[in-house]
Amino acid sequence: MKSPAHRTRDIERQPGYLRPEHCAPPPPRTSSDTMWFIRDGCGIVCGIITWFLVLYAEFVVVFVMLLPMKNVAYSLFNGVLFNGLAFLALASHARAMCTDPGAVPKGNATKEFIESLQLKPGQVVYKCPKCCSIKPDRAHHCSVCKRCIKKMDHHCPWVNNCVGENNQKYFVLFTMYIALISFHALIMAAFHFVFCFEQDWAKCSNFSPPATVILLILLCFEGLLFLIFTAVMFGTQVHSICSDETGIEQLKKEERRWAKKSKWMNMKVVFGHPFSVAWLSPFATPDHGKADVYQYIV
């Protein structure tokens, strides 16, 4: 018995399925096309909430826990570490949100474009009936972005974007840095609770004792929740990269039609070739180099 994905592929192979005469020419590119941003209300709200929660954690860590501490070395070390990781987390979020995840040109399934491909007899191409585009292998249509995305893993409302071929690195870094600052915040909150219990609550914070307790409890709740969520997501993404199988491909149990590579080569495909400290930087665009030639079977 064939899966729905296989049945869809069989339909796309039928003669006349492409029907290029039904596709209008692709719209002309404008200056706004150079900036990738999905205008989705839910995604925008989730993105704002993400930044708000990180900035709230910054406020509690700096003004409630670190500044009242008399140990300058402790406050300086933890302040630099937490703020550095928080900056990298927000930078990764911005890159994941504003980077084209690998969108296929919209409306390119025209007669002229198909003829320009100079297809060999028996060669198969796929057309997306929703955005009228020629779909590369492993591309899937996103109903939110309204585009076909190459190596689409999933659409994440927290970054208001699809996670795909071009921005998966930034999404993985975002989940990693959020998990790290959440863990760091929980450790500092625990130490601060112990410190306040041993000392006078009025002296361990610039805020009143009730306000201090409420702020710390909210921070612990936020940190624990995001630590679990992002750590699981980070592990899932790393496993998906190493196995070279996206979340959608795993969900649909699609037949593997691409070359099998080593786990290390799969990591290089996403983070860049060769391995360097740039893997940890959201400001470094991955340079696939030699890894790129192993990406697909031609």
Secondary structure, DSSP 4 states (H G I P E B T S, - for coil): ---HHHHHHHHHHSTTSS-GGGSPPPPPP-GGGGS-----HHHHHHHHHHHHHHHHHHHIIIIIIITT-S-HHHHHHHHHHHHHHHHHHHHHHHHHHHS---BPPTT---HHHHHHT-PPTT---EEETTTTEEEPTTEEEETTTTEEEET--EEETTTTEEE-TTTHHHHHHHHHHHHHHHHHHHHHHHHHHHHHHHS-TTTS-SS-HHHHHHHHHHHHHHHHHHHHHHHHHHHHHHHHHHHT--HHHHHHTPPP-S----HHHHHHHHH-SS--GGGG-TTSPP--GGGGGGSS--
